[in-house]
Amino acid sequence: MLKTAEPQRKKPSRKAVLRSVASSTAVETRTSVAQLEQQLKHPPARFAHIKLAR
């Protein structure tokens, strides 16, 4: 029996992933999706003073 070629799946965009994470979290925490999306897009710089080795 011959195998049929499976169609290649497209990788979800970063925007789509952020949107799905924000909406899922919003349902669980009862906060707005827009607010959570902004937090995910611009995370706080917790360790901005630490430089990584190159």
N, CA and C of each residue as an Amber inpcrd file, in Angstrom:
protein
   162
   0.8440000  -1.1730000   0.0000000   0.0000000   0.0000000   0.0000000
   0.8920000   1.2390000   0.0000000   0.5870000   2.1740000  -0.8320000
   1.3780000   3.4030000  -0.9420000   0.9800000   4.3990000   0.1370000
   1.9810000   5.0510000   0.6810000   1.7110000   6.0970000   1.6680000
   1.3710000   7.3860000   0.9320000   0.3980000   8.0840000   1.4250000
   0.0700000   9.3850000   0.8450000   0.8440000  10.4570000   1.5880000
   1.2360000  11.4680000   0.8680000   2.0020000  12.5530000   1.4830000
   1.0820000  13.4030000   2.3410000   1.5090000  13.6230000   3.5680000
   0.7310000  14.4920000   4.4530000   1.0360000  15.9450000   4.1180000
   0.0340000  16.7850000   4.1370000   0.2970000  18.2070000   3.8570000
   1.1420000  18.8250000   4.9670000   2.0570000  19.6910000   4.5970000
   2.8960000  20.3450000   5.6000000   2.0560000  21.3450000   6.3780000
   2.2790000  21.3460000   7.6690000   1.5500000  22.2730000   8.5340000
   2.3600000  23.5360000   8.7050000   1.6530000  24.6510000   8.7130000
   2.3220000  25.9330000   8.9020000   2.5780000  26.1620000  10.3820000
   3.7120000  26.7500000  10.6770000   4.0650000  27.0990000  12.0480000
   3.2370000  28.3230000  12.4480000   2.6040000  28.3040000  13.6210000
   1.8140000  29.4700000  14.0350000   2.7180000  30.6820000  14.2610000
   2.2010000  31.8410000  13.9390000   2.9820000  33.0630000  14.1100000
   3.1010000  33.4000000  15.5980000   4.0850000  34.2320000  15.9020000
   4.2830000  34.6510000  17.2920000   3.0450000  35.3950000  17.8030000
   2.4490000  36.1820000  16.9360000   1.2530000  36.9380000  17.3150000
   0.1040000  35.9880000  17.6770000  -0.0540000  34.9170000  16.9080000
  -1.1150000  33.9560000  17.1790000  -0.8740000  33.2160000  18.4960000
   0.3710000  32.8880000  18.7700000   0.6990000  32.2020000  20.0210000
   0.4500000  33.1190000  21.2090000   0.8830000  34.3850000  21.1030000
   0.6500000  35.3450000  22.1860000  -0.8420000  35.5210000  22.4400000
  -1.6150000  35.5890000  21.3580000  -3.0600000  35.7790000  21.4840000
  -3.7020000  34.5870000  22.1860000  -3.2950000  33.3760000  21.8250000
  -3.8970000  32.1920000  22.4330000  -3.5030000  32.0480000  23.9020000
  -2.2560000  32.3600000  24.2250000  -1.8200000  32.3080000  25.6240000
  -2.5600000  33.3590000  26.4430000  -2.6910000  34.5550000  25.8850000
  -3.3780000  35.6310000  26.6080000  -4.8500000  35.2970000  26.8290000
  -5.5150000  34.7560000  25.8130000  -6.9320000  34.4530000  25.9730000
  -7.1570000  33.3070000  26.9480000  -6.2770000  32.3190000  26.9240000
  -6.3960000  31.2130000  27.8640000  -6.1750000  31.6930000  29.3010000
  -5.1590000  32.5260000  29.4840000  -4.8720000  33.0580000  30.8130000
  -5.9910000  33.9810000  31.2820000  -6.5640000  34.7490000  30.3570000
  -7.6470000  35.6620000  30.7150000  -8.8580000  34.9020000  31.2440000
  -9.1520000  33.7720000  30.6460000 -10.2790000  32.9620000  31.1140000
 -10.0160000  32.4590000  32.5280000  -8.7840000  32.0410000  32.7800000
  -8.4550000  31.4890000  34.0960000  -8.3630000  32.5560000  35.1800000
  -7.8740000  33.7530000  34.8240000  -7.6330000  34.7810000  35.8350000
  -8.6660000  35.9040000  35.8320000  -9.5880000  35.8740000  34.8850000
 -10.6480000  36.8870000  34.7630000 -10.0850000  38.2990000  34.5750000
  -9.0420000  38.4110000  33.7470000  -8.5040000  39.7120000  33.3730000
  -8.7030000  39.8970000  31.8800000  -8.4390000  41.1030000  31.3830000
  -8.6860000  41.3680000  29.9700000  -7.5790000  40.7820000  29.0950000
  -7.9880000  40.3310000  27.9190000  -7.0450000  39.7470000  26.9690000
  -6.0490000  40.8060000  26.5050000  -6.5230000  42.0130000  26.2540000
  -5.6480000  43.0870000  25.7720000  -4.5490000  43.4030000  26.7830000
  -4.9120000  43.4490000  28.0420000  -3.9270000  43.7400000  29.0890000
  -2.8670000  42.6370000  29.1510000  -3.2880000  41.4050000  29.0810000
  -2.3390000  40.2910000  29.1280000  -1.4540000  40.2610000  27.8790000
  -2.0220000  40.5980000  26.7290000  -1.2150000  40.6410000  25.5020000
  -0.1120000  41.6870000  25.6230000  -0.4280000  42.8390000  26.1860000
   0.5800000  43.8800000  26.3680000   1.6800000  43.4200000  27.3170000
   1.3070000  42.7160000  28.3690000   2.3020000  42.2130000  29.3070000
   3.2120000  41.1840000  28.6460000   2.6520000  40.3610000  27.7640000
   3.4600000  39.3550000  27.0760000   4.3610000  39.9800000  26.0140000
   3.8750000  41.0290000  25.3660000   4.6670000  41.6830000  24.3240000
   5.8280000  42.4690000  24.9240000   5.6040000  43.0780000  26.0780000
   6.6240000  43.9090000  26.7160000   6.8230000  43.4590000  28.1570000
   7.5530000  42.3630000  28.3370000   7.7630000  41.8820000  29.7130000
   8.6430000  42.8480000  30.4930000   8.4740000  42.9000000  31.7930000
   9.3130000  43.7800000  32.6030000  10.7720000  43.3370000  32.5380000
  11.6500000  44.2930000  32.5170000  13.0860000  43.9940000  32.4540000
  13.5880000  43.6950000  33.8600000  13.4350000  42.4640000  34.2690000
  13.8050000  42.0950000  35.6370000  15.3120000  42.0570000  35.8320000
  16.0240000  41.6090000  34.8300000  17.4660000  41.4360000  34.9760000
  18.2150000  42.2210000  33.9050000  17.7830000  43.4370000  33.6350000
  18.4050000  44.2560000  32.5920000  19.8410000  44.6260000  32.9480000
  20.1590000  44.6680000  34.2140000  21.4970000  45.0570000  34.6460000
  22.5330000  43.9380000  34.4950000  22.0840000  42.7020000  34.2320000
  22.9990000  41.5700000  34.0960000  23.3350000  41.3760000  32.6200000
  24.6220000  41.3310000  32.3260000  25.0890000  41.1290000  30.9520000
  25.4050000  39.6530000  30.7490000  25.0410000  39.1200000  29.5930000
  25.3230000  37.7300000  29.2800000  26.7110000  37.5910000  28.6770000
  27.3680000  36.4730000  28.9530000  28.6940000  36.2130000  28.3860000
  28.5600000  35.9240000  26.8960000  29.5330000  36.3620000  26.1440000
  29.5070000  36.1050000  24.6930000  30.6390000  35.2400000  24.2860000
